[in-house]
Structure formats: structure tokens, C-alpha cells
Amino acid sequence: MMGDFTVAGAAVNVACWVVSGILIGWLFARRRWESFESPGPITTLRRCETRERYERFLRVRAWKDLLPEAGTWFGGITKRRLPTYAEGGLRRFAAESLRAERVHFTYAATIVGTLVWMRGWWVIVTLGFGFVVNVPCIVVARYNRLRIAHLA
């Protein structure tokens, strides 16, 4: 046994990741988009965050379109284009970006929660998965909000 790895443990972990990801997305999609117009203490954009820093240091424009768009999975709207005025326009886009950010923060917390029963190198795999799946999406959501902050 390498680092307490078992096929059963891996299966439980992967099942938790899949089920929690779908459940979190579904639950957040059930809320009206207007409920995501105000950021909280974690999701508030900071003064040090600028569009230019995201573009220059994180090169977000080079890779953001490579990420999957799951905003439409449960009846939401895509963030690949701006919503029409009838759909809520820039206010809706900012709210949907904040919704995506909160979904990924919540999903990251759920993934970290699976560490309760994981041991050995599987902990590294779990943390790596949580980082790779969530951080790029959070970065893009924050970048999108920065891009439209001066327009709204």
C-alpha cells in the first residue's frame, strides 16, 4: 500500500468530488442572480487587484477561454458573452461572475473536507485537484468583475 492508498478510498473521494460539484452548482443555480450583486468579505475585489495585473502577471487573457463554461448547466447564462439588456446586462454579468466565484470557493472547501479520511500521498492529489479545478475559475471570475467594474 502506497501511502494508505486504496481503490475504495479513491472511489469514495472521486464520488464526493463529483457529487459535491454537481450539488453545489445546482444549489447556487437555484438562487436568483440578483442575490449575487453584493460581494462578501472573501469575494470583495481588493485595491491591489487591477485588470492590468491580472493580464500582465497571470496572463489570464491567454488561457481564460480554455476553461469550460458550466454556467448554463442548470439553467443559467453563459459568461462567454455579455447578457442582453433584457437578460440583465452588465449587472447580470457581474452577478453571474460572483456566483461562479462563490461556487468555486465552496467547491474548494468541500474538496479540502475530504482530507478528513485521506492519508498519505492521496492528500497531495486531493489538494492538487482542488487547486487545478478551482483557482483558475476563481481568477477568471474576479478578472471578469474587474473588467466591467468601471463600466457598470
Summary of the structure (lengths in Angstrom):
residues: 152
radius of gyration: 17.1
end to end distance: 55.8
largest distance: 57.9
contacts: 405
relative contact order: 0.18
helix: 65%
strand: 0%
